[in-house]
Amino acid sequence: MDGLLSKLTDLKNRLDLENKVGIANGLLKFIVDAIYYSFKAPAVLGDLILMYRSRQNEYLADQFAERSGFSKELTDALIEIYAVSISKPQSVKEQLKSSHPHITLRIERLEKALY
């Protein structure tokens, strides 16, 4: 699937760079674009679902640490990581593509469980 999408991307890019005018070229570009986006959309959707599940798994791991009695230690470790990292607010696009929830969200959840 990745190989086909890669070849379609190359073909689409080549056609986009060509400035040929005409009905045949316009039709060819339309067909290639339609095929490209019909393959690209499910791939993007699949990636978004995978990243969402990955973030949910992080929360489950945090809950496991909490049930195991390590909530305070994990919270302290996340706060320390946050303090030394340059953590800027994430855009919606960055949040959707991230495999981990933003560290502040994890800290908030753990602190709620502590108190």
C-alpha positions in Angstrom: 0.0 0.0 0.0 2.8 2.4 0.9 4.6 1.6 -2.4 1.5 2.4 -4.4 0.8 5.6 -2.5 4.5 6.6 -3.0 4.2 6.0 -6.8 0.9 7.9 -6.9 2.5 10.8 -5.0 5.4 10.9 -7.5 3.1 10.8 -10.5 0.8 13.5 -8.9 3.8 15.8 -8.2 5.1 15.3 -11.7 1.8 16.2 -13.2 1.4 19.2 -10.9 4.8 20.5 -12.0 3.9 20.2 -15.7 2.1 23.3 -17.0 0.6 21.5 -20.0 -2.8 22.7 -21.0 -5.5 20.7 -22.6 -8.5 18.5 -21.9 -6.5 15.3 -22.0 -3.9 16.6 -19.4 -6.7 18.0 -17.2 -8.6 14.7 -17.3 -5.4 12.8 -16.5 -4.6 15.1 -13.6 -8.2 14.7 -12.3 -8.1 10.9 -12.5 -4.7 10.7 -10.8 -5.8 13.1 -8.1 -9.0 11.1 -7.5 -7.1 7.9 -7.2 -4.4 9.5 -5.0 -6.9 11.0 -2.5 -8.9 7.8 -2.4 -5.8 6.0 -1.2 -4.4 8.9 0.9 -7.6 9.6 3.0 -7.9 6.1 4.6 -4.1 6.1 5.3 -4.4 9.5 7.1 -7.5 8.3 9.0 -5.7 5.1 10.0 -2.8 7.1 11.3 -5.1 9.4 13.3 -6.8 6.4 14.8 -3.5 4.7 15.7 -2.2 7.9 17.4 -5.5 8.2 19.3 -5.2 4.6 20.6 -1.6 5.2 21.5 -2.6 8.2 23.7 -5.3 6.2 25.3 -2.7 3.4 26.1 -0.6 6.1 27.8 -3.5 7.0 30.0 -4.1 3.3 30.8 -0.4 2.9 31.7 -0.7 5.9 34.0 -3.8 4.3 35.6 -1.8 1.1 36.1 0.9 3.0 37.9 -1.7 4.7 40.1 -3.3 1.4 41.0 0.2 -0.1 41.7 0.9 2.7 44.2 3.3 4.7 42.1 1.0 7.7 41.3 3.1 10.2 43.3 6.3 9.0 41.8 5.0 9.1 38.3 3.6 12.5 38.8 6.9 13.8 40.2 8.8 12.3 37.3 6.4 13.9 34.7 6.7 17.2 36.5 10.5 16.9 36.4 10.5 16.0 32.7 8.2 18.9 32.0 10.5 21.3 33.9 13.6 20.4 31.9 11.8 20.1 28.5 10.8 23.1 26.5 7.1 22.3 26.2 5.1 24.7 24.1 1.4 24.5 23.6 0.5 22.1 20.8 -1.6 23.0 17.9 -4.7 20.8 17.1 -2.7 19.2 14.3 0.2 18.4 16.6 -2.2 16.9 19.2 -3.8 14.7 16.6 -0.5 13.4 15.3 1.1 12.9 18.7 1.5 9.4 20.0 1.5 10.6 23.7 -0.9 12.9 25.4 0.5 16.3 26.3 2.5 15.9 29.6 0.4 18.5 31.4 -2.8 16.5 30.7 -1.1 13.4 32.2 0.0 15.4 35.3 -3.5 16.8 35.8 -5.1 13.4 35.7 -2.6 11.9 38.1 -2.9 14.8 40.5 -6.7 14.4 40.5 -6.2 10.8 41.5 -3.9 11.8 44.3 -6.3 14.2 45.9 
